[in-house]
C-alpha cells in the first residue's frame, strides 16, 4: 500500500476551533470531540462510521489528515469534520452512520455523502443544513425502516409461499384469512378487526374510500414481509344463476368502490 500523502507543513487551519464555531451555527445543541492523529491508521479509528463513499472517503484513504472532530447533537445525529486536503480554504463534513443498526439495514440505502464547506462557520452551517442534513435524515429513515421490517428468509424448496386471502362479501365488507402472526399484525394495524364468528379479520365496507386505502396499505405492508395477497369475491349461491332477468325499465343500482 503506498504511503499516504501529507498536507503542507504551513497549513494553519484549526479543525477544533472551526468545529466549535460551526456547532454554534448549526440548529440544535451540539457537543464537540476533537481528535489528533499520530499515525495515518489512527484517523480510521475515528472515521470508521463516516457515511460516505465519495469525497470524504477518498480523502481519508489517500491523505494523512492529522486531525478531526465529531459533532454530536442531542438527538444522536453525528457529523465528522476534517481538513480538505486539496483546498486550503475548505473543510470536509460528513454524516456518521447510526452505530445501533445491523449491517442488513443499510442494504439498498444510498449513503448521504459528505460535502466540502467553506472555512466560514456561518456559511458552512447553511450548506450543511440545506444539503447534508436533509439527505442524512432520508437515509436514516430508510435504515430505521429496514431495521423494523427485515426481509423474510426465502421459503425452503417445495414449501408453499405465505399468502393472505382477502374475500369481498356481499355486504361490502372484506375478510382476510391468515395464520401468520406478522401478517395478522399488519392487517390489524390497517383497520382489520378479528371476528370470531367468521374466524377471519374483517374490514368494514361502510366507507369504500377508507376501505380501499386500507386494502392498499395492508397489501404494501404484507409485500414488505414477503407475503402475497390474493383478492377474490365471495362465491355466489347457485340459485342466483337461475334468477329471472329484470324486465325492461327496471333500475339497477351498482355500488361504487
ZAKOLPA-862332 format. One record per atom (N, C-alpha, C): residue in one letter; atom name; x, y, z negated. Coordinates in steps of 0.001 Angstrom, whole numbers. Layout:
<rs>
a/CA/X/Y/Z $
...
</rs>
This chain:
<rs>
x/N/850/-1193/0 $
x/CA/0/0/0 $
x/C/884/1241/0 $
x/N/653/2200/933 $
x/CA/1511/3383/988 $
x/C/1347/4231/-264 $
x/N/2407/4973/-578 $
x/CA/2366/5852/-1751 $
x/C/1351/6958/-1514 $
x/N/635/7361/-2562 $
x/CA/-365/8418/-2395 $
x/C/294/9754/-2094 $
x/N/-422/10568/-1374 $
x/CA/58/11915/-1082 $
x/C/-144/12791/-2319 $
x/N/716/13758/-2494 $
x/CA/644/14631/-3667 $
x/C/237/16039/-3250 $
x/N/-240/16801/-4209 $
x/CA/-641/18179/-3952 $
x/C/574/19094/-4050 $
x/N/518/20265/-3448 $
x/CA/1634/21206/-3548 $
x/C/1954/21537/-5007 $
x/N/3209/21695/-5309 $
x/CA/3633/21961/-6681 $
x/C/3107/23286/-7203 $
x/N/2828/24227/-6296 $
x/CA/2361/25545/-6730 $
x/C/841/25653/-6766 $
x/N/131/24526/-6677 $
x/CA/-1334/24563/-6754 $
x/C/-1745/24991/-8159 $
x/N/-2418/26117/-8261 $
x/CA/-2742/26698/-9565 $
x/C/-4192/26484/-9994 $
x/N/-4939/25707/-9255 $
x/CA/-6345/25505/-9629 $
x/C/-6452/24743/-10949 $
x/N/-7406/25137/-11756 $
x/CA/-7610/24545/-13083 $
x/C/-8976/23863/-13102 $
x/N/-8980/22548/-13010 $
x/CA/-10240/21798/-12962 $
x/C/-11045/21993/-14238 $
x/N/-10369/21977/-15384 $
x/CA/-11087/22083/-16654 $
x/C/-11809/23423/-16779 $
x/N/-11138/24506/-16435 $
x/CA/-11766/25826/-16526 $
x/C/-12910/25956/-15528 $
x/N/-12675/25475/-14302 $
x/CA/-13727/25550/-13287 $
x/C/-14944/24742/-13709 $
x/N/-14719/23527/-14202 $
x/CA/-15833/22672/-14609 $
x/C/-16617/23291/-15765 $
x/N/-15921/23935/-16683 $
x/CA/-16589/24564/-17821 $
x/C/-17460/25720/-17356 $
x/N/-16939/26560/-16471 $
x/CA/-17733/27671/-15942 $
x/C/-18885/27157/-15081 $
x/N/-18631/26090/-14335 $
x/CA/-19675/25504/-13487 $
x/C/-20830/24987/-14340 $
x/N/-20505/24373/-15473 $
x/CA/-21554/23821/-16339 $
x/C/-22485/24911/-16859 $
x/N/-21976/26134/-16995 $
x/CA/-22817/27243/-17453 $
x/C/-23760/27735/-16364 $
x/N/-23422/27469/-15106 $
x/CA/-24237/27945/-13984 $
x/C/-25273/26924/-13527 $
x/N/-25044/25658/-13827 $
x/CA/-25965/24613/-13390 $
x/C/-27203/24560/-14288 $
x/N/-28348/24142/-13744 $
x/CA/-29558/24033/-14572 $
x/C/-29426/22901/-15594 $
x/N/-29892/23154/-16819 $
x/CA/-29827/22136/-17865 $
x/C/-28652/22360/-18795 $
x/N/-28551/21470/-19771 $
x/CA/-27475/21533/-20758 $
x/C/-26427/20468/-20435 $
x/N/-25176/20905/-20262 $
x/CA/-24105/20022/-19830 $
x/C/-22963/20030/-20837 $
x/N/-22281/18910/-20930 $
x/CA/-21011/18833/-21640 $
x/C/-19925/18497/-20631 $
x/N/-18690/18850/-20951 $
x/CA/-17581/18675/-20022 $
x/C/-16508/17813/-20682 $
x/N/-16107/16748/-19982 $
x/CA/-14984/15905/-20413 $
x/C/-13886/16009/-19368 $
x/N/-12717/16494/-19793 $
x/CA/-11612/16693/-18866 $
x/C/-10586/15584/-19029 $
x/N/-10005/15133/-17892 $
x/CA/-9016/14055/-17914 $
x/C/-7793/14451/-17105 $
x/N/-6625/14165/-17649 $
x/CA/-5360/14371/-16958 $
x/C/-4774/13003/-16620 $
x/N/-4312/12811/-15377 $
x/CA/-3825/11505/-14931 $
x/C/-2303/11508/-14873 $
x/N/-1700/10533/-15506 $
x/CA/-249/10392/-15444 $
x/C/180/9635/-14187 $
x/N/-675/8741/-13714 $
x/CA/-374/7948/-12523 $
x/C/-1560/7994/-11572 $
x/N/-1299/7653/-10304 $
x/CA/-2382/7627/-9318 $
x/C/-3471/6638/-9726 $
x/N/-3063/5491/-10258 $
x/CA/-4042/4481/-10650 $
x/C/-4948/4972/-11771 $
x/N/-4442/5889/-12600 $
x/CA/-5250/6362/-13727 $
x/C/-6506/7089/-13275 $
x/N/-6441/7745/-12131 $
x/CA/-7608/8526/-11717 $
x/C/-8794/7622/-11377 $
x/N/-8518/6366/-11016 $
x/CA/-9621/5457/-10695 $
x/C/-10371/5003/-11948 $
x/N/-9713/5071/-13103 $
x/CA/-10404/4722/-14343 $
x/C/-11567/5665/-14605 $
x/N/-11408/6927/-14186 $
x/CA/-12451/7934/-14415 $
x/C/-13322/8157/-13186 $
x/N/-12956/7543/-12063 $
x/CA/-13723/7718/-10823 $
x/C/-14426/6429/-10401 $
x/N/-14428/5445/-11289 $
x/CA/-14965/4133/-10931 $
x/C/-16424/4197/-10498 $
x/N/-17207/5095/-11097 $
x/CA/-18636/5152/-10795 $
x/C/-19009/6349/-9917 $
x/N/-17998/6947/-9260 $
x/CA/-18293/8028/-8322 $
x/C/-19149/7469/-7193 $
x/N/-20300/8118/-6937 $
x/CA/-21303/7607/-5990 $
x/C/-21071/8253/-4630 $
x/N/-20035/7816/-3951 $
x/CA/-19619/8461/-2717 $
x/C/-18826/7468/-1878 $
x/N/-19111/7447/-588 $
x/CA/-18325/6649/355 $
x/C/-17798/7528/1472 $
x/N/-17650/8811/1177 $
x/CA/-17271/9745/2222 $
x/C/-16052/10555/1786 $
x/N/-16187/11867/1701 $
x/CA/-15039/12754/1495 $
x/C/-14368/12561/145 $
x/N/-15162/12387/-907 $
x/CA/-14580/12243/-2238 $
x/C/-13852/10909/-2350 $
x/N/-14459/9846/-1867 $
x/CA/-13816/8539/-1909 $
x/C/-12507/8543/-1131 $
x/N/-12484/9222/21 $
x/CA/-11265/9294/830 $
x/C/-10171/10050/93 $
x/N/-10542/11144/-575 $
x/CA/-9550/11926/-1316 $
x/C/-8968/11116/-2464 $
x/N/-9812/10361/-3153 $
x/CA/-9339/9546/-4278 $
x/C/-8375/8462/-3820 $
x/N/-8639/7892/-2668 $
x/CA/-7796/6808/-2173 $
x/C/-6476/7316/-1622 $
x/N/-6483/8510/-1048 $
x/CA/-5310/8996/-325 $
x/C/-4382/9866/-1160 $
x/N/-4949/10573/-2143 $
x/CA/-4164/11564/-2878 $
x/C/-4072/11238/-4370 $
x/N/-2963/11640/-4968 $
x/CA/-2841/11659/-6428 $
x/C/-3288/13045/-6875 $
x/N/-4516/13147/-7353 $
x/CA/-5114/14449/-7645 $
x/C/-4709/14998/-8999 $
x/N/-4353/14130/-9903 $
x/CA/-3786/14571/-11174 $
x/C/-4767/14930/-12260 $
x/N/-5996/15228/-11903 $
x/CA/-6940/15704/-12916 $
x/C/-8371/15576/-12416 $
x/N/-9314/15477/-13346 $
x/CA/-10732/15506/-13006 $
x/C/-11523/15935/-14229 $
x/N/-12810/16139/-14041 $
x/CA/-13705/16453/-15150 $
x/C/-15043/15775/-14901 $
x/N/-15665/15288/-15961 $
x/CA/-17021/14749/-15901 $
x/C/-17963/15763/-16536 $
x/N/-19000/16151/-15797 $
x/CA/-20067/16988/-16338 $
x/C/-21240/16078/-16649 $
x/N/-21717/16103/-17870 $
x/CA/-22784/15197/-18299 $
x/C/-23961/16027/-18796 $
x/N/-25103/15893/-18134 $
x/CA/-26304/16629/-18528 $
x/C/-27067/15856/-19591 $
x/N/-27908/16556/-20322 $
x/CA/-28619/15938/-21442 $
x/C/-29528/14799/-21002 $
x/N/-29962/14769/-19725 $
x/CA/-30831/13691/-19243 $
x/C/-30039/12506/-18700 $
x/N/-28696/12566/-18796 $
x/CA/-27870/11455/-18337 $
x/C/-27239/11645/-16979 $
x/N/-27637/12678/-16251 $
x/CA/-27016/12963/-14957 $
x/C/-25534/13273/-15158 $
x/N/-24691/12688/-14303 $
x/CA/-23246/12892/-14410 $
x/C/-22670/13353/-13074 $
x/N/-21786/14330/-13145 $
x/CA/-21082/14832/-11969 $
x/C/-19583/14674/-12161 $
x/N/-18901/14370/-11078 $
x/CA/-17446/14220/-11064 $
x/C/-16864/15418/-10326 $
x/N/-15888/16084/-10922 $
x/CA/-15274/17274/-10333 $
x/C/-13768/17064/-10246 $
x/N/-13210/17349/-9088 $
x/CA/-11761/17258/-8928 $
x/C/-11305/18251/-7872 $
x/N/-10023/18315/-7624 $
x/CA/-9446/19230/-6650 $
x/C/-9709/18752/-5231 $
x/N/-9920/19694/-4332 $
x/CA/-9993/19346/-2915 $
x/C/-8561/19321/-2394 $
x/N/-8064/18173/-1932 $
x/CA/-6650/18078/-1582 $
x/C/-6258/18831/-320 $
x/N/-7212/19165/532 $
x/CA/-6864/19803/1805 $
x/C/-7268/21276/1885 $
x/N/-7966/21749/878 $
x/CA/-8388/23155/872 $
x/C/-8154/23724/-524 $
x/N/-7158/24583/-647 $
x/CA/-6764/25079/-1958 $
x/C/-7778/26037/-2575 $
x/N/-8775/26461/-1798 $
x/CA/-9800/27364/-2326 $
x/C/-11099/26618/-2645 $
x/N/-11030/25280/-2680 $
x/CA/-12245/24488/-2900 $
x/C/-12009/23374/-3916 $
x/N/-13140/22860/-4439 $
x/CA/-13146/21680/-5298 $
x/C/-14082/20640/-4676 $
x/N/-13960/19415/-5136 $
x/CA/-14877/18345/-4731 $
x/C/-15774/17982/-5905 $
x/N/-17057/17805/-5617 $
x/CA/-18026/17422/-6638 $
x/C/-18858/16264/-6111 $
x/N/-19006/15226/-6919 $
x/CA/-19809/14057/-6539 $
x/C/-20664/13625/-7718 $
x/N/-21793/13016/-7411 $
x/CA/-22611/12409/-8463 $
x/C/-21982/11095/-8887 $
x/N/-22303/10681/-10093 $
x/CA/-21828/9390/-10594 $
x/C/-23031/8463/-10746 $
x/N/-22853/7217/-10324 $
x/CA/-23949/6251/-10329 $
x/C/-24331/5861/-11742 $
x/N/-25604/5502/-11964 $
x/CA/-26014/5043/-13295 $
x/C/-25287/3765/-13670 $
x/N/-24787/3704/-14870 $
x/CA/-23993/2555/-15292 $
x/C/-24844/1408/-15827 $
x/N/-26152/1646/-16023 $
x/CA/-27004/616/-16626 $
x/C/-27815/-172/-15605 $
x/N/-27577/50/-14298 $
x/CA/-28340/-660/-13268 $
x/C/-27510/-1816/-12712 $
x/N/-28176/-2929/-12444 $
x/CA/-27500/-4095/-11872 $
x/C/-27043/-3794/-10454 $
x/N/-25973/-4425/-9993 $
x/CA/-25489/-4172/-8625 $
x/C/-26570/-4385/-7564 $
x/N/-27465/-5348/-7795 $
x/CA/-28507/-5639/-6805 $
x/C/-29438/-4452/-6591 $
x/N/-29574/-3595/-7599 $
x/CA/-30494/-2462/-7496 $
x/C/-30008/-1417/-6500 $
x/N/-28716/-1443/-6162 $
x/CA/-28168/-463/-5227 $
x/C/-28296/-908/-3774 $
x/N/-28759/-2135/-3551 $
x/CA/-28866/-2659/-2187 $
x/C/-29821/-1795/-1368 $
x/N/-29363/-1350/-215 $
x/CA/-30195/-566/677 $
x/C/-30326/894/312 $
x/N/-29669/1336/-752 $
x/CA/-29760/2731/-1193 $
x/C/-28556/3495/-653 $
x/N/-28802/4579/42 $
x/CA/-27713/5382/593 $
x/C/-27061/6214/-505 $
x/N/-25743/6231/-512 $
x/CA/-25018/6996/-1524 $
x/C/-25271/8490/-1354 $
x/N/-25475/9205/-2457 $
x/CA/-25620/10673/-2373 $
x/C/-24229/11313/-2323 $
x/N/-23565/11172/-1192 $
x/CA/-22156/11567/-1070 $
x/C/-21895/12965/-1611 $
x/N/-20679/13145/-2150 $
x/CA/-20301/14406/-2750 $
x/C/-20101/15511/-1728 $
x/N/-19799/16702/-2220 $
x/CA/-19647/17871/-1357 $
x/C/-18422/18662/-1784 $
x/N/-17903/19452/-852 $
x/CA/-16862/20427/-1154 $
x/C/-17546/21724/-1547 $
x/N/-17068/22340/-2616 $
x/CA/-17678/23578/-3106 $
x/C/-16597/24649/-3256 $
x/N/-16990/25913/-3140 $
x/CA/-16004/26984/-3316 $
x/C/-15555/27091/-4768 $
x/N/-14419/27732/-4971 $
x/CA/-13871/27878/-6320 $
x/C/-14668/28859/-7168 $
x/N/-15629/29523/-6587 $
x/CA/-16516/30419/-7329 $
x/C/-17599/29586/-8007 $
x/N/-17641/29517/-9349 $
x/CA/-18598/28630/-10028 $
x/C/-20061/28930/-9708 $
x/N/-20404/30193/-9553 $
x/CA/-21801/30542/-9264 $
x/C/-22211/30028/-7891 $
x/N/-21373/30250/-6891 $
x/CA/-21684/29763/-5545 $
x/C/-21652/28241/-5509 $
x/N/-20719/27657/-6235 $
x/CA/-20638/26199/-6285 $
x/C/-21902/25598/-6895 $
x/N/-22412/26214/-7962 $
x/CA/-23622/25717/-8619 $
x/C/-24818/25784/-7680 $
x/N/-24897/26839/-6884 $
x/CA/-26010/26942/-5931 $
x/C/-25940/25825/-4902 $
x/N/-24738/25526/-4414 $
x/CA/-24580/24452/-3429 $
x/C/-24933/23096/-4026 $
x/N/-24511/22865/-5251 $
x/CA/-24802/21591/-5916 $
x/C/-26295/21436/-6159 $
x/N/-26939/22507/-6607 $
x/CA/-28370/22459/-6905 $
x/C/-29200/22269/-5651 $
x/N/-28780/22888/-4553 $
x/CA/-29561/22820/-3318 $
x/C/-29246/21581/-2492 $
x/N/-28055/21035/-2642 $
x/CA/-27616/19960/-1746 $
x/C/-27424/18629/-2459 $
x/N/-26527/18614/-3436 $
x/CA/-26146/17339/-4047 $
x/C/-27209/16781/-4985 $
x/N/-27704/17593/-5906 $
x/CA/-28631/17072/-6914 $
x/C/-29931/16519/-6315 $
x/N/-30540/17156/-5297 $
x/CA/-31738/16547/-4704 $
x/C/-31472/15172/-4102 $
x/N/-30335/15001/-3434 $
x/CA/-30021/13685/-2858 $
x/C/-29723/12668/-3956 $
x/N/-29107/13123/-5027 $
x/CA/-28871/12238/-6166 $
x/C/-30194/11778/-6774 $
x/N/-31142/12699/-6934 $
x/CA/-32434/12339/-7528 $
x/C/-33155/11299/-6682 $
x/N/-33083/11448/-5360 $
x/CA/-33735/10480/-4467 $
x/C/-33074/9108/-4592 $
x/N/-31751/9084/-4553 $
x/CA/-31040/7807/-4657 $
x/C/-31277/7154/-6010 $
x/N/-31277/7959/-7072 $
x/CA/-31503/7403/-8408 $
x/C/-32901/6813/-8520 $
x/N/-33901/7498/-7960 $
x/CA/-35270/6979/-7998 $
x/C/-35368/5645/-7260 $
x/N/-34658/5514/-6148 $
x/CA/-34678/4255/-5394 $
x/C/-34025/3136/-6191 $
x/N/-32924/3444/-6857 $
x/CA/-32251/2433/-7674 $
x/C/-33148/2007/-8831 $
x/N/-33772/2975/-9509 $
x/CA/-34671/2644/-10615 $
x/C/-35837/1788/-10136 $
x/N/-36361/2121/-8954 $
x/CA/-37464/1328/-8410 $
x/C/-37001/-103/-8120 $
x/N/-35833/-236/-7502 $
x/CA/-35318/-1572/-7191 $
x/C/-35070/-2386/-8461 $
x/N/-34601/-1705/-9504 $
x/CA/-34341/-2407/-10761 $
x/C/-35628/-2925/-11387 $
x/N/-36731/-2174/-11217 $
x/CA/-38012/-2585/-11785 $
x/C/-38763/-3559/-10895 $
x/N/-38381/-3617/-9617 $
x/CA/-39056/-4511/-8668 $
x/C/-38022/-5338/-7921 $
x/N/-37313/-6216/-8611 $
x/CA/-36270/-7003/-7945 $
x/C/-36876/-7933/-6911 $
x/N/-36161/-8193/-5812 $
x/CA/-36680/-9122/-4799 $
x/C/-36834/-10516/-5376 $
x/N/-37892/-11183/-4961 $
x/CA/-38145/-12546/-5426 $
x/C/-37275/-13538/-4660 $
x/N/-36802/-14601/-5309 $
x/CA/-35999/-15601/-4593 $
x/C/-36828/-16297/-3528 $
x/N/-36155/-16700/-2463 $
x/CA/-36848/-17408/-1389 $
x/C/-37368/-18747/-1897 $
x/N/-38557/-19177/-1434 $
x/CA/-39082/-20469/-1881 $
x/C/-38214/-21617/-1415 $
x/N/-38253/-22689/-2155 $
x/CA/-37489/-23876/-1782 $
x/C/-38025/-24433/-471 $
x/N/-37178/-25115/315 $
x/CA/-37634/-25690/1582 $
x/C/-38854/-26589/1362 $
x/N/-39878/-26357/2182 $
x/CA/-41086/-27163/2080 $
x/C/-42100/-26630/1090 $
x/N/-41718/-25637/264 $
x/CA/-42659/-25096/-713 $
x/C/-43618/-24126/-28 $
x/N/-44830/-24051/-528 $
x/CA/-45825/-23145/22 $
x/C/-45534/-21725/-443 $
x/N/-45506/-20726/466 $
x/CA/-45260/-19350/46 $
x/C/-46409/-18840/-823 $
x/N/-46079/-17955/-1764 $
x/CA/-47112/-17391/-2617 $
x/C/-47996/-16460/-1804 $
x/N/-49283/-16470/-2122 $
x/CA/-50200/-15565/-1457 $
x/C/-51384/-15272/-2363 $
x/N/-52012/-14137/-2104 $
x/CA/-53230/-13741/-2797 $
x/C/-54341/-13696/-1760 $
x/N/-55428/-14388/-2040 $
x/CA/-56569/-14412/-1130 $
x/C/-57615/-13414/-1626 $
x/N/-57891/-12403/-803 $
x/CA/-58931/-11422/-1111 $
x/C/-60151/-11696/-240 $
x/N/-61317/-11658/-863 $
x/CA/-62554/-12001/-151 $
x/C/-63593/-10906/-346 $
x/N/-64125/-10376/785 $
x/CA/-65212/-9412/704 $
x/C/-66514/-10153/379 $
x/N/-67284/-9656/-565 $
x/CA/-68580/-10235/-892 $
x/C/-69698/-9395/-277 $
x/N/-70881/-9968/-256 $
x/CA/-72000/-9293/399 $
x/C/-72372/-7982/-282 $
x/N/-72138/-7862/-1570 $
x/CA/-72480/-6618/-2263 $
x/C/-71412/-5532/-2087 $
x/N/-70379/-5804/-1280 $
x/CA/-69342/-4818/-1023 $
x/C/-68144/-4912/-1938 $
x/N/-68235/-5717/-2979 $
x/CA/-67092/-5878/-3875 $
x/C/-66071/-6817/-3253 $
x/N/-64913/-6866/-3869 $
x/CA/-63815/-7659/-3344 $
x/C/-63247/-8504/-4466 $
x/N/-63051/-9796/-4201 $
x/CA/-62434/-10665/-5196 $
x/C/-61042/-11053/-4738 $
x/N/-60165/-11271/-5679 $
x/CA/-58797/-11703/-5380 $
x/C/-58461/-12868/-6283 $
x/N/-57903/-13912/-5709 $
x/CA/-57578/-15119/-6460 $
x/C/-56074/-15327/-6452 $
x/N/-55505/-15502/-7626 $
x/CA/-54084/-15806/-7752 $
x/C/-53832/-16460/-9099 $
x/N/-52787/-17252/-9155 $
x/CA/-52363/-17847/-10420 $
x/C/-50982/-17347/-10830 $
x/N/-50416/-16448/-10035 $
x/CA/-49085/-15914/-10316 $
x/C/-49211/-14664/-11185 $
x/N/-48516/-14646/-12300 $
x/CA/-48624/-13517/-13213 $
x/C/-48201/-12185/-12588 $
x/N/-47081/-12141/-11848 $
x/CA/-46717/-10856/-11226 $
x/C/-47791/-10337/-10286 $
x/N/-48436/-11247/-9538 $
x/CA/-49498/-10831/-8632 $
x/C/-50702/-10320/-9420 $
x/N/-51041/-10988/-10497 $
x/CA/-52159/-10557/-11327 $
x/C/-51902/-9173/-11909 $
x/N/-50681/-8937/-12358 $
x/CA/-50344/-7630/-12924 $
x/C/-50446/-6540/-11861 $
x/N/-50038/-6863/-10633 $
x/CA/-50146/-5890/-9546 $
x/C/-51598/-5571/-9244 $
x/N/-52460/-6584/-9234 $
x/CA/-53885/-6367/-8965 $
x/C/-54525/-5505/-10050 $
x/N/-54250/-5820/-11294 $
x/CA/-54843/-5069/-12403 $
x/C/-54386/-3611/-12371 $
x/N/-53137/-3397/-12039 $
x/CA/-52616/-2031/-12016 $
x/C/-53281/-1189/-10930 $
x/N/-53867/-1844/-9915 $
x/CA/-54532/-1098/-8845 $
x/C/-56047/-1129/-8970 $
x/N/-56575/-1524/-10112 $
x/CA/-58013/-1383/-10357 $
x/C/-58820/-2658/-10354 $
x/N/-58214/-3805/-10045 $
x/CA/-58947/-5065/-10108 $
x/C/-59157/-5445/-11577 $
x/N/-60284/-6067/-11859 $
x/CA/-60593/-6496/-13228 $
x/C/-60949/-7982/-13226 $
x/N/-60472/-8690/-14250 $
x/CA/-60742/-10125/-14334 $
x/C/-62204/-10372/-14619 $
x/N/-62815/-11291/-13843 $
x/CA/-64210/-11667/-14029 $
x/C/-64267/-13166/-14332 $
x/N/-64644/-13479/-15557 $
x/CA/-64639/-14878/-15988 $
x/C/-65606/-15725/-15176 $
x/N/-66774/-15174/-14840 $
x/CA/-67792/-15946/-14135 $
x/C/-67309/-16444/-12774 $
x/N/-66569/-15593/-12066 $
x/CA/-66096/-15983/-10733 $
x/C/-64663/-16488/-10738 $
x/N/-64013/-16438/-11932 $
x/CA/-62617/-16869/-12052 $
x/C/-61731/-16155/-11023 $
x/N/-61930/-14871/-10916 $
x/CA/-61181/-14079/-9940 $
x/C/-61059/-12646/-10450 $
x/N/-60191/-11904/-9814 $
x/CA/-60057/-10478/-10096 $
x/C/-60972/-9734/-9130 $
x/N/-61801/-8848/-9652 $
x/CA/-62845/-8207/-8855 $
x/C/-62598/-6707/-8764 $
x/N/-62789/-6166/-7551 $
x/CA/-62685/-4730/-7308 $
x/C/-64031/-4238/-6808 $
x/N/-64624/-3315/-7529 $
x/CA/-65948/-2812/-7193 $
x/C/-65957/-2126/-5836 $
x/N/-67107/-2199/-5158 $
x/CA/-67258/-1536/-3869 $
x/C/-68134/-305/-3940 $
x/N/-68325/252/-5150 $
x/CA/-69176/1434/-5300 $
x/C/-68632/2628/-4531 $
x/N/-67303/2778/-4494 $
x/CA/-66669/3877/-3760 $
x/C/-65741/3246/-2737 $
x/N/-66168/3192/-1475 $
x/CA/-65402/2468/-461 $
x/C/-64049/3115/-186 $
x/N/-63963/4448/-312 $
x/CA/-62673/5106/-71 $
x/C/-61668/4718/-1151 $
x/N/-62131/4750/-2401 $
x/CA/-61255/4342/-3503 $
x/C/-60890/2874/-3377 $
x/N/-61856/2071/-2964 $
x/CA/-61601/643/-2804 $
x/C/-60552/385/-1722 $
x/N/-60666/1082/-592 $
x/CA/-59709/895/492 $
x/C/-58302/1294/54 $
x/N/-58208/2403/-682 $
x/CA/-56889/2838/-1176 $
x/C/-56307/1801/-2133 $
x/N/-57151/1241/-3012 $
x/CA/-56674/247/-3972 $
x/C/-56201/-1014/-3273 $
x/N/-56917/-1433/-2226 $
x/CA/-56513/-2626/-1475 $
x/C/-55161/-2397/-803 $
x/N/-54991/-1221/-202 $
x/CA/-53727/-906/466 $
x/C/-52574/-862/-536 $
x/N/-52810/-205/-1681 $
x/CA/-51752/-91/-2690 $
x/C/-51405/-1459/-3275 $
x/N/-52432/-2280/-3538 $
x/CA/-52178/-3613/-4080 $
x/C/-51407/-4468/-3082 $
x/N/-51777/-4367/-1804 $
x/CA/-51060/-5125/-784 $
x/C/-49593/-4738/-692 $
x/N/-49325/-3429/-828 $
x/CA/-47938/-2957/-774 $
x/C/-47153/-3462/-1973 $
x/N/-47754/-3434/-3161 $
x/CA/-47070/-3929/-4366 $
x/C/-46797/-5426/-4248 $
x/N/-47762/-6167/-3747 $
x/CA/-47592/-7615/-3598 $
x/C/-46501/-7919/-2569 $
x/N/-46462/-7127/-1497 $
x/CA/-45440/-7353/-476 $
x/C/-44044/-7155/-1046 $
x/N/-43888/-6149/-1933 $
x/CA/-42584/-5920/-2545 $
x/C/-42184/-7080/-3445 $
x/N/-43179/-7821/-3932 $
x/CA/-42903/-9001/-4750 $
x/C/-42697/-10253/-3900 $
x/N/-42814/-10105/-2582 $
x/CA/-42666/-11247/-1695 $
x/C/-43918/-12110/-1630 $
x/N/-45073/-11527/-1968 $
x/CA/-46339/-12267/-1998 $
x/C/-47226/-11771/-864 $
x/N/-47672/-12693/-24 $
x/CA/-48522/-12335/1100 $
x/C/-49959/-12115/640 $
x/N/-50703/-11321/1404 $
x/CA/-52115/-11061/1115 $
x/C/-52962/-11542/2287 $
x/N/-53963/-12351/1998 $
x/CA/-54904/-12841/3007 $
x/C/-56253/-12214/2711 $
x/N/-56813/-11498/3688 $
x/CA/-58097/-10809/3524 $
x/C/-59131/-11465/4427 $
x/N/-60268/-11873/3833 $
x/CA/-61284/-12540/4633 $
x/C/-62665/-12203/4090 $
x/N/-63688/-12473/4901 $
x/CA/-65065/-12247/4496 $
x/C/-65648/-13511/3909 $
x/N/-66602/-13345/2995 $
x/CA/-67252/-14498/2388 $
x/C/-68048/-15263/3434 $
x/N/-68063/-16572/3291 $
x/CA/-68832/-17399/4225 $
x/C/-70314/-17110/4062 $
x/N/-70998/-16923/5185 $
x/CA/-72428/-16648/5138 $
x/C/-73214/-17953/5036 $
x/N/-74330/-17937/4334 $
x/CA/-75168/-19142/4268 $
x/C/-75595/-19583/5655 $
x/N/-75724/-20893/5860 $
x/CA/-76091/-21419/7175 $
x/C/-77441/-20913/7633 $
x/N/-78352/-20621/6699 $
x/CA/-79696/-20186/7087 $
x/C/-79670/-18861/7821 $
x/N/-78605/-18051/7617 $
x/CA/-78562/-16755/8281 $
x/C/-78454/-16917/9782 $
x/N/-77880/-18021/10227 $
x/CA/-77712/-18215/11668 $
x/C/-79038/-18412/12369 $
x/N/-80114/-18786/11655 $
x/CA/-81404/-19057/12283 $
x/C/-82400/-17939/12046 $
x/N/-81984/-16839/11445 $
x/CA/-82904/-15733/11209 $
x/C/-83352/-15143/12537 $
x/N/-84626/-14749/12648 $
x/CA/-85113/-14195/13914 $
x/C/-84467/-12853/14221 $
x/N/-84341/-12559/15517 $
x/CA/-83784/-11284/15951 $
x/C/-84775/-10177/15656 $
x/N/-84359/-9044/15052 $
x/CA/-85292/-7955/14744 $
x/C/-85951/-7445/16016 $
x/N/-87238/-7099/15957 $
x/CA/-87927/-6583/17143 $
x/C/-87346/-5247/17566 $
x/N/-87564/-4863/18843 $
x/CA/-87045/-3573/19311 $
x/C/-87551/-2441/18432 $
x/N/-86676/-1459/18191 $
x/CA/-87071/-311/17384 $
x/C/-86739/-461/15920 $
x/N/-86385/-1666/15463 $
x/CA/-86032/-1864/14059 $
x/C/-84683/-1217/13787 $
x/N/-84616/-424/12703 $
x/CA/-83374/293/12370 $
x/C/-82484/-589/11507 $
x/N/-81236/-694/11898 $
x/CA/-80269/-1464/11132 $
x/C/-79241/-513/10535 $
x/N/-79026/-601/9234 $
x/CA/-78051/273/8560 $
x/C/-76774/-494/8313 $
x/N/-75679/78/8761 $
x/CA/-74374/-535/8562 $
x/C/-73595/289/7555 $
x/N/-73075/-357/6539 $
x/CA/-72313/329/5500 $
x/C/-70896/581/5991 $
x/N/-70488/1823/5967 $
x/CA/-69152/2193/6429 $
x/C/-68127/1893/5334 $
x/N/-66945/1503/5762 $
x/CA/-65831/1294/4838 $
x/C/-64765/2327/5148 $
</rs>
